[in-house]
Amino acid sequence: MNIAIAGAGLVGRVLALNLLQSTEHTITFFDKDSKEGVHAAGFTAAGMLAPYAELETAESIIFELGHRSIALWPSLLKQIGLFDGYQQKGTVITAHPQDFGELEHFIGMLKRKIGEAETIRPLDNEAIKRLEPDLFSHRRGFFIPDEGVVDAQRFMAFSVTYFDRMPNVTFREYTPVKRLSPYTVHLNDGTEERFDWVFDTRGLGAKEYFKELRGVRGEVIWVEANDIDITRPTRLMHPRYKLYLVPRGNGCEGIDLEYCKDCKLSQTKGYKRYLIGATEIESEDLSPISVRSSMELLSALYTLHPSFGEARVVNTETNCRPAFKDNLPRIETQEGITRINGLYRHGYLLAPAIVEKALEEMASLQTS
């Protein structure tokens, strides 16, 4: 099949990787930005695979799809040659003494929602120090063993390198799409191009079709520190915000140095890098991070480990995640076109499983 994918962000790339497992397909990407995808929400993301932690505000379908995605990610990363871009060492969740009630309530809610939450282990100070020695100051916490993280920035970089090597993949960079219809891509210059199937993975770019689609602003901060070694994604519970910290290690290894310079993520030798978030603001504003968000995230980071007070802020990123009113993903398939959208804050957690379902729907329609 000759396939068009409008939108070369996270979902579009995961979709293409699935399609390329069959050498019979040719793929043409259409995207308003460059093929590197540094402006995509999938590049800004932390890449957390945390189906348990997301259950606080999500429905059980997110948990089920998340578990399926966790099973699918290793083979996708192997396909693009990113052998160290995935970690499943679990998540640590902790809180300050005044917020222990909030933490206990959160874990209790998880256990009431799903039986699998019984695997969550309570941690006292000694157990925390054995698991993550640099979190020694925290007296209590919980360990979720099944969660993980994908190195989002390296996934975006390695995937485009992989696509560049594929003779049956074409990138139409800086080519915004006016609209999509079955079998047809309608471009802004008035021309139309026909395909055997069209996929719409444009996120907020698909508002001409999904009128109710909205953007949810998220902000992240990158810091570097040379005397802190936290190895697992860590969440700090708080009544107003839920800080997450994701270790990135030496995440630029294997990426072209010019690419690193362009994305502002080159690393100081000997320093560990961490990505912290996450704000969630009902706004489609893409301007730089606000003073309020910076102060809240960095002050929470400092309370996680006081040595972060001497860390260096090396980058900040903002982006908007596409979401519907129910914050659930949506797949719409008809003859000649499939639309995938609304992954909200669960992009990396849901993308492989959602793409799998979308391809099953397409195959079912073709054989009916």
ZATI-881068 format. One record per residue (C-alpha): residue number from 1; x, y, z. Coordinates in nm, 3 decimals. Each point is the difference from the previous one (the first is absolute). Example, Ala and Ser with C-alpha at 12.3 -4.5 7.8 and 13.67 -1.06 7.14 Angstrom:
<pts>
<pt 1, <1.230, -0.450, 0.780>>;
<pt 2, <0.137, 0.344, -0.066>>;
</pts>
This chain:
<pts>
<pt 1, <0.000, 0.000, 0.000>>;
<pt 2, <0.101, 0.358, -0.070>>;
<pt 3, <-0.072, 0.172, 0.332>>;
<pt 4, <-0.008, 0.365, 0.106>>;
<pt 5, <0.060, 0.100, 0.363>>;
<pt 6, <-0.091, 0.360, 0.077>>;
<pt 7, <0.187, 0.094, 0.317>>;
<pt 8, <0.350, -0.131, 0.073>>;
<pt 9, <-0.019, 0.022, 0.378>>;
<pt 10, <0.002, -0.287, 0.247>>;
<pt 11, <-0.314, -0.178, -0.126>>;
<pt 12, <0.097, 0.043, -0.365>>;
<pt 13, <0.343, -0.151, 0.062>>;
<pt 14, <-0.130, -0.294, 0.201>>;
<pt 15, <-0.253, -0.062, -0.276>>;
<pt 16, <0.268, 0.006, -0.269>>;
<pt 17, <0.220, -0.242, 0.196>>;
<pt 18, <-0.289, -0.245, 0.016>>;
<pt 19, <-0.073, 0.036, -0.371>>;
<pt 20, <0.366, -0.043, -0.094>>;
<pt 21, <0.003, -0.345, 0.154>>;
<pt 22, <-0.151, -0.092, -0.336>>;
<pt 23, <0.230, 0.089, -0.292>>;
<pt 24, <-0.300, 0.029, -0.231>>;
<pt 25, <-0.098, 0.347, 0.124>>;
<pt 26, <0.129, 0.337, -0.115>>;
<pt 27, <-0.050, 0.294, 0.237>>;
<pt 28, <-0.011, 0.373, -0.057>>;
<pt 29, <0.012, 0.228, 0.304>>;
<pt 30, <-0.154, 0.347, -0.019>>;
<pt 31, <0.096, 0.239, 0.279>>;
<pt 32, <-0.010, 0.375, 0.052>>;
<pt 33, <0.343, -0.007, 0.170>>;
<pt 34, <0.333, -0.172, -0.057>>;
<pt 35, <0.038, -0.376, 0.006>>;
<pt 36, <0.206, 0.023, 0.322>>;
<pt 37, <-0.324, 0.073, 0.183>>;
<pt 38, <0.149, 0.232, 0.264>>;
<pt 39, <-0.324, 0.200, 0.011>>;
<pt 40, <-0.221, -0.306, 0.048>>;
<pt 41, <-0.161, -0.078, 0.336>>;
<pt 42, <0.173, -0.339, -0.020>>;
<pt 43, <0.338, 0.173, 0.015>>;
<pt 44, <-0.084, 0.208, 0.306>>;
<pt 45, <-0.138, -0.300, 0.192>>;
<pt 46, <0.165, -0.182, 0.288>>;
<pt 47, <-0.101, -0.335, -0.151>>;
<pt 48, <-0.130, -0.150, 0.324>>;
<pt 49, <-0.172, -0.339, -0.013>>;
<pt 50, <-0.199, 0.035, 0.322>>;
<pt 51, <-0.342, -0.166, -0.033>>;
<pt 52, <-0.046, -0.023, 0.378>>;
<pt 53, <0.088, 0.360, 0.076>>;
<pt 54, <-0.231, 0.128, -0.274>>;
<pt 55, <-0.300, -0.186, 0.143>>;
<pt 56, <-0.067, 0.279, 0.249>>;
<pt 57, <-0.163, 0.209, -0.271>>;
<pt 58, <-0.043, -0.254, -0.283>>;
<pt 59, <-0.238, -0.283, -0.079>>;
<pt 60, <0.094, -0.366, 0.016>>;
<pt 61, <0.035, -0.020, -0.379>>;
<pt 62, <0.313, 0.217, 0.033>>;
<pt 63, <0.147, -0.259, 0.238>>;
<pt 64, <-0.077, -0.286, -0.239>>;
<pt 65, <0.136, 0.176, -0.307>>;
<pt 66, <0.304, 0.114, 0.196>>;
<pt 67, <0.090, -0.355, 0.097>>;
<pt 68, <-0.029, -0.106, -0.362>>;
<pt 69, <0.226, 0.286, -0.109>>;
<pt 70, <0.262, -0.096, 0.257>>;
<pt 71, <0.013, -0.344, -0.164>>;
<pt 72, <0.029, 0.151, -0.350>>;
<pt 73, <0.264, 0.271, 0.056>>;
<pt 74, <0.314, -0.222, 0.018>>;
<pt 75, <-0.046, -0.142, -0.351>>;
<pt 76, <-0.071, 0.346, -0.146>>;
<pt 77, <0.317, 0.142, 0.152>>;
<pt 78, <0.201, -0.301, -0.116>>;
<pt 79, <-0.134, 0.058, -0.352>>;
<pt 80, <0.160, 0.348, -0.014>>;
<pt 81, <0.321, -0.111, 0.173>>;
<pt 82, <-0.067, 0.176, 0.331>>;
<pt 83, <0.101, -0.283, 0.231>>;
<pt 84, <0.043, 0.207, 0.317>>;
<pt 85, <-0.295, 0.235, -0.040>>;
<pt 86, <-0.236, -0.199, 0.222>>;
<pt 87, <0.003, -0.061, 0.372>>;
<pt 88, <-0.244, -0.201, 0.210>>;
<pt 89, <0.145, 0.025, 0.348>>;
<pt 90, <-0.319, 0.125, 0.164>>;
<pt 91, <-0.106, 0.333, 0.144>>;
<pt 92, <0.059, 0.144, 0.347>>;
<pt 93, <-0.279, 0.215, 0.147>>;
<pt 94, <0.072, 0.200, 0.314>>;
<pt 95, <-0.124, 0.304, 0.192>>;
<pt 96, <0.101, 0.232, 0.280>>;
<pt 97, <-0.130, -0.083, 0.351>>;
<pt 98, <-0.280, 0.257, -0.015>>;
<pt 99, <-0.125, -0.164, -0.323>>;
<pt 100, <0.010, -0.366, 0.110>>;
<pt 101, <-0.380, 0.002, 0.018>>;
<pt 102, <-0.017, 0.103, -0.365>>;
<pt 103, <0.240, -0.280, -0.090>>;
<pt 104, <-0.191, -0.267, 0.195>>;
<pt 105, <-0.328, 0.115, -0.156>>;
<pt 106, <0.151, -0.026, -0.349>>;
<pt 107, <0.129, -0.355, 0.050>>;
<pt 108, <-0.327, -0.106, 0.165>>;
<pt 109, <-0.193, 0.133, -0.298>>;
<pt 110, <0.217, -0.203, -0.239>>;
<pt 111, <-0.059, -0.319, 0.196>>;
<pt 112, <-0.374, 0.057, -0.003>>;
<pt 113, <0.000, 0.054, -0.377>>;
<pt 114, <0.207, -0.298, -0.116>>;
<pt 115, <0.113, -0.326, 0.157>>;
<pt 116, <0.342, 0.028, -0.166>>;
<pt 117, <0.082, 0.288, 0.236>>;
<pt 118, <0.064, -0.257, 0.273>>;
<pt 119, <0.352, -0.028, -0.146>>;
<pt 120, <0.075, 0.354, 0.122>>;
<pt 121, <0.247, -0.025, 0.289>>;
<pt 122, <0.017, 0.238, 0.298>>;
<pt 123, <0.344, 0.141, 0.074>>;
<pt 124, <0.142, 0.118, 0.330>>;
<pt 125, <0.316, 0.210, 0.021>>;
<pt 126, <0.232, -0.304, -0.010>>;
<pt 127, <-0.177, -0.149, -0.300>>;
<pt 128, <0.016, 0.334, -0.183>>;
<pt 129, <0.374, 0.025, 0.065>>;
<pt 130, <0.056, -0.352, -0.133>>;
<pt 131, <-0.201, 0.073, -0.314>>;
<pt 132, <0.114, 0.359, -0.066>>;
<pt 133, <0.278, 0.104, 0.241>>;
<pt 134, <-0.021, 0.366, -0.104>>;
<pt 135, <-0.357, 0.019, 0.128>>;
<pt 136, <0.132, -0.071, 0.352>>;
<pt 137, <-0.182, 0.297, 0.157>>;
<pt 138, <-0.346, -0.138, -0.076>>;
<pt 139, <-0.164, -0.200, 0.276>>;
<pt 140, <-0.280, -0.170, -0.189>>;
<pt 141, <-0.101, -0.088, -0.351>>;
<pt 142, <-0.126, -0.266, -0.235>>;
<pt 143, <0.159, -0.199, -0.281>>;
<pt 144, <-0.195, -0.093, -0.316>>;
<pt 145, <0.209, -0.277, -0.158>>;
<pt 146, <-0.163, -0.027, -0.345>>;
<pt 147, <0.041, 0.357, -0.124>>;
<pt 148, <0.269, 0.136, -0.230>>;
<pt 149, <0.109, 0.277, -0.232>>;
<pt 150, <0.093, 0.054, -0.365>>;
<pt 151, <0.269, 0.252, -0.090>>;
<pt 152, <-0.234, 0.217, -0.203>>;
<pt 153, <0.259, 0.231, -0.155>>;
<pt 154, <0.221, -0.287, -0.116>>;
<pt 155, <-0.301, -0.187, -0.135>>;
<pt 156, <-0.081, 0.299, -0.220>>;
<pt 157, <0.362, 0.030, -0.115>>;
<pt 158, <0.063, -0.370, -0.063>>;
<pt 159, <-0.331, -0.045, -0.180>>;
<pt 160, <0.071, 0.270, -0.256>>;
<pt 161, <0.345, -0.152, -0.064>>;
<pt 162, <-0.171, -0.335, -0.055>>;
<pt 163, <-0.257, 0.147, -0.238>>;
<pt 164, <0.274, 0.174, -0.197>>;
<pt 165, <0.154, -0.341, -0.070>>;
<pt 166, <-0.328, -0.144, -0.130>>;
<pt 167, <-0.036, 0.034, -0.379>>;
<pt 168, <-0.377, -0.037, 0.030>>;
<pt 169, <-0.040, 0.300, 0.237>>;
<pt 170, <-0.029, 0.361, -0.118>>;
<pt 171, <-0.006, 0.304, 0.230>>;
<pt 172, <-0.186, 0.305, -0.126>>;
<pt 173, <0.133, 0.253, 0.248>>;
<pt 174, <-0.153, 0.346, 0.043>>;
<pt 175, <-0.307, -0.120, -0.189>>;
<pt 176, <-0.312, 0.087, 0.199>>;
<pt 177, <-0.319, -0.181, -0.088>>;
<pt 178, <-0.318, 0.200, -0.060>>;
<pt 179, <-0.231, -0.297, 0.055>>;
<pt 180, <-0.026, -0.375, -0.048>>;
<pt 181, <-0.268, -0.213, -0.159>>;
<pt 182, <-0.017, -0.372, -0.086>>;
<pt 183, <0.299, -0.094, -0.216>>;
<pt 184, <0.091, 0.368, -0.047>>;
<pt 185, <0.236, 0.260, 0.149>>;
<pt 186, <-0.106, 0.358, -0.076>>;
<pt 187, <0.295, 0.240, 0.017>>;
<pt 188, <-0.001, 0.373, 0.071>>;
<pt 189, <0.103, 0.083, -0.356>>;
<pt 190, <-0.326, -0.145, -0.129>>;
<pt 191, <0.145, -0.326, -0.132>>;
<pt 192, <-0.122, -0.346, 0.093>>;
<pt 193, <0.194, -0.325, 0.029>>;
<pt 194, <-0.157, -0.346, -0.006>>;
<pt 195, <0.104, -0.299, 0.210>>;
<pt 196, <-0.123, -0.351, 0.078>>;
<pt 197, <-0.063, 0.109, 0.360>>;
<pt 198, <0.039, 0.322, 0.199>>;
<pt 199, <0.080, 0.029, 0.372>>;
<pt 200, <-0.067, 0.319, 0.190>>;
<pt 201, <0.236, 0.028, 0.301>>;
<pt 202, <0.033, 0.379, 0.006>>;
<pt 203, <-0.102, 0.057, 0.361>>;
<pt 204, <-0.120, 0.359, 0.036>>;
<pt 205, <0.054, 0.044, -0.372>>;
<pt 206, <-0.317, -0.202, -0.058>>;
<pt 207, <-0.235, 0.264, 0.140>>;
<pt 208, <-0.164, 0.052, -0.338>>;
<pt 209, <-0.149, -0.345, 0.052>>;
<pt 210, <-0.014, -0.043, 0.380>>;
<pt 211, <-0.170, 0.324, 0.100>>;
<pt 212, <-0.004, -0.094, 0.371>>;
<pt 213, <0.374, -0.068, 0.016>>;
<pt 214, <0.185, 0.217, 0.252>>;
<pt 215, <0.361, 0.054, 0.101>>;
<pt 216, <0.129, -0.058, 0.353>>;
<pt 217, <0.321, 0.189, 0.069>>;
<pt 218, <0.288, -0.182, 0.170>>;
<pt 219, <0.338, 0.134, 0.110>>;
<pt 220, <0.320, -0.187, 0.081>>;
<pt 221, <0.341, 0.104, 0.128>>;
<pt 222, <0.333, -0.172, -0.068>>;
<pt 223, <0.267, 0.015, 0.269>>;
<pt 224, <0.350, -0.140, 0.035>>;
<pt 225, <0.168, -0.098, 0.327>>;
<pt 226, <0.335, -0.165, 0.070>>;
<pt 227, <-0.063, -0.125, 0.356>>;
<pt 228, <-0.345, -0.161, -0.023>>;
<pt 229, <-0.063, -0.347, -0.137>>;
<pt 230, <-0.370, -0.091, -0.009>>;
<pt 231, <-0.057, -0.290, -0.238>>;
<pt 232, <-0.379, -0.041, -0.012>>;
<pt 233, <-0.289, 0.228, -0.087>>;
<pt 234, <-0.108, 0.160, 0.327>>;
<pt 235, <-0.327, 0.174, 0.089>>;
<pt 236, <-0.046, 0.242, 0.287>>;
<pt 237, <-0.360, 0.026, 0.119>>;
<pt 238, <-0.129, 0.342, 0.094>>;
<pt 239, <-0.352, 0.144, 0.038>>;
<pt 240, <0.053, 0.255, -0.280>>;
<pt 241, <0.238, -0.169, -0.241>>;
<pt 242, <0.153, -0.341, -0.060>>;
<pt 243, <0.362, 0.037, -0.092>>;
<pt 244, <0.161, -0.271, -0.205>>;
<pt 245, <0.372, -0.036, -0.051>>;
<pt 246, <0.129, -0.219, -0.284>>;
<pt 247, <0.371, -0.088, -0.022>>;
<pt 248, <0.146, 0.035, -0.348>>;
<pt 249, <0.361, -0.099, 0.074>>;
<pt 250, <0.225, 0.065, -0.298>>;
<pt 251, <-0.296, 0.021, -0.232>>;
<pt 252, <0.177, 0.173, -0.289>>;
<pt 253, <0.225, -0.300, -0.071>>;
<pt 254, <-0.071, -0.131, -0.345>>;
<pt 255, <-0.157, 0.325, -0.125>>;
<pt 256, <0.179, 0.221, -0.250>>;
<pt 257, <0.168, 0.289, 0.185>>;
<pt 258, <-0.155, 0.261, -0.229>>;
<pt 259, <-0.342, -0.140, 0.082>>;
<pt 260, <0.081, 0.031, 0.370>>;
<pt 261, <0.106, 0.360, -0.044>>;
<pt 262, <-0.315, 0.085, -0.190>>;
<pt 263, <-0.226, -0.150, 0.266>>;
<pt 264, <0.197, 0.163, 0.285>>;
<pt 265, <0.054, -0.328, 0.181>>;
<pt 266, <0.377, -0.046, -0.027>>;
<pt 267, <0.138, -0.121, 0.329>>;
<pt 268, <0.280, 0.109, 0.231>>;
<pt 269, <0.252, -0.279, 0.036>>;
<pt 270, <-0.034, -0.189, 0.328>>;
<pt 271, <-0.340, 0.143, 0.085>>;
<pt 272, <-0.327, -0.192, 0.032>>;
<pt 273, <-0.298, 0.144, -0.179>>;
<pt 274, <-0.358, 0.004, 0.129>>;
<pt 275, <-0.329, 0.109, -0.152>>;
<pt 276, <-0.259, 0.138, 0.239>>;
<pt 277, <-0.371, 0.086, -0.039>>;
<pt 278, <-0.283, 0.012, -0.021>>;
<pt 279, <-0.233, 0.289, -0.021>>;
<pt 280, <-0.344, -0.047, -0.154>>;
<pt 281, <-0.164, 0.322, -0.112>>;
<pt 282, <-0.322, 0.036, -0.199>>;
<pt 283, <0.153, 0.219, -0.266>>;
<pt 284, <0.140, -0.025, -0.352>>;
<pt 285, <0.270, 0.254, 0.077>>;
<pt 286, <0.340, -0.110, -0.135>>;
<pt 287, <0.199, 0.288, 0.149>>;
<pt 288, <0.298, -0.072, 0.231>>;
<pt 289, <-0.047, -0.142, 0.349>>;
<pt 290, <-0.155, 0.238, 0.253>>;
<pt 291, <0.170, 0.132, 0.312>>;
<pt 292, <-0.265, -0.168, 0.218>>;
<pt 293, <0.053, -0.343, -0.157>>;
<pt 294, <0.378, 0.037, 0.019>>;
<pt 295, <-0.012, 0.091, 0.369>>;
<pt 296, <-0.241, -0.278, 0.091>>;
<pt 297, <0.186, -0.272, -0.188>>;
<pt 298, <0.346, 0.105, 0.113>>;
<pt 299, <-0.100, 0.051, 0.363>>;
<pt 300, <-0.157, -0.347, 0.002>>;
<pt 301, <0.316, -0.139, -0.159>>;
<pt 302, <0.211, 0.161, 0.271>>;
<pt 303, <-0.209, -0.168, 0.270>>;
<pt 304, <0.046, -0.336, -0.171>>;
<pt 305, <0.377, 0.031, 0.050>>;
<pt 306, <0.170, 0.316, 0.134>>;
<pt 307, <0.300, -0.043, -0.232>>;
<pt 308, <-0.228, 0.088, -0.288>>;
<pt 309, <0.044, 0.356, 0.126>>;
<pt 310, <0.340, -0.007, -0.174>>;
<pt 311, <-0.126, -0.170, -0.317>>;
<pt 312, <0.007, 0.192, -0.327>>;
<pt 313, <-0.312, 0.074, -0.201>>;
<pt 314, <0.102, -0.083, -0.357>>;
<pt 315, <-0.330, 0.009, -0.187>>;
<pt 316, <-0.372, 0.064, 0.033>>;
<pt 317, <-0.269, -0.120, -0.237>>;
<pt 318, <-0.372, 0.065, -0.040>>;
<pt 319, <-0.251, -0.173, -0.221>>;
<pt 320, <-0.371, -0.073, -0.031>>;
<pt 321, <-0.144, -0.349, 0.011>>;
<pt 322, <-0.317, -0.077, -0.202>>;
<pt 323, <-0.299, -0.105, 0.209>>;
<pt 324, <-0.376, -0.048, -0.023>>;
<pt 325, <-0.249, 0.085, 0.275>>;
<pt 326, <0.027, -0.348, 0.155>>;
<pt 327, <0.383, -0.001, -0.030>>;
<pt 328, <-0.021, -0.339, -0.175>>;
<pt 329, <0.164, -0.092, -0.332>>;
<pt 330, <-0.211, -0.039, -0.310>>;
<pt 331, <0.032, -0.212, -0.314>>;
<pt 332, <-0.233, 0.068, -0.293>>;
<pt 333, <0.023, -0.229, -0.303>>;
<pt 334, <-0.192, 0.004, -0.324>>;
<pt 335, <0.085, -0.129, -0.345>>;
<pt 336, <0.322, 0.170, -0.108>>;
<pt 337, <0.084, 0.196, 0.315>>;
<pt 338, <0.082, -0.057, 0.369>>;
<pt 339, <0.022, 0.281, 0.253>>;
<pt 340, <0.184, -0.040, 0.333>>;
<pt 341, <-0.008, 0.282, 0.254>>;
<pt 342, <-0.055, 0.113, 0.357>>;
<pt 343, <0.280, -0.185, 0.181>>;
<pt 344, <0.010, 0.290, 0.250>>;
<pt 345, <0.287, -0.039, 0.251>>;
<pt 346, <0.030, -0.374, -0.070>>;
<pt 347, <0.185, 0.010, -0.332>>;
<pt 348, <0.281, -0.246, 0.064>>;
<pt 349, <-0.217, -0.206, 0.231>>;
<pt 350, <-0.268, -0.053, -0.265>>;
<pt 351, <0.150, 0.044, -0.347>>;
<pt 352, <0.107, -0.361, -0.079>>;
<pt 353, <-0.326, -0.153, 0.126>>;
<pt 354, <-0.218, 0.262, -0.172>>;
<pt 355, <0.185, -0.046, -0.329>>;
<pt 356, <-0.043, -0.376, 0.032>>;
<pt 357, <-0.377, 0.045, 0.041>>;
<pt 358, <-0.018, 0.244, -0.292>>;
<pt 359, <0.177, -0.242, -0.234>>;
<pt 360, <-0.231, -0.280, 0.112>>;
<pt 361, <-0.300, 0.219, -0.085>>;
<pt 362, <0.144, 0.082, -0.341>>;
<pt 363, <0.067, -0.368, -0.076>>;
<pt 364, <-0.347, -0.097, 0.114>>;
<pt 365, <-0.160, 0.261, -0.226>>;
<pt 366, <0.209, -0.111, -0.298>>;
<pt 367, <-0.104, -0.365, 0.038>>;
<pt 368, <-0.369, 0.064, 0.070>>;
</pts>
